[in-house]
Amino acid sequence: MKIIRTKEFTAQRAWGAMDIANMNGITTRLHWTDQPYKWHVNDGEEVFVVLDGIVDMHYKEDGTERVATLNVGDIFYASVGTEHVAHPQGEARILVIETQGSV
């Protein structure tokens, strides 16, 4: 059993993470960041939940870059092949559920 106080979690570097669970090759991790990530495509599907802060999620749809602003409680689902990059506005804490070892 584990209780995680997400607002208290920080990392020593942007996108540092706390591993919460690995269920049959699907990982659940809590990330802290104050910097953008990098454009990437995951090895599988990804669920991205904003727990604290605001994140501008840039993604490509039919070759066109789009941006969605995600607030606390918002979820971004990246299907297989979705190219995307997260840009936090200041500090953010994000729950990410994805295939183990994904980018």
Buried (B, 14 or more C-beta within 10 A) or exposed (E): EEEEEEEEBEBEEBBBBBEBEEEEEBBBBBBBBBEBBEEBBBEBBBBBBBBBBBBBBBBBEEEEEEEEEBEEEBEBEBEEEBBBBBBBEEBBBBBBBBBBEBE
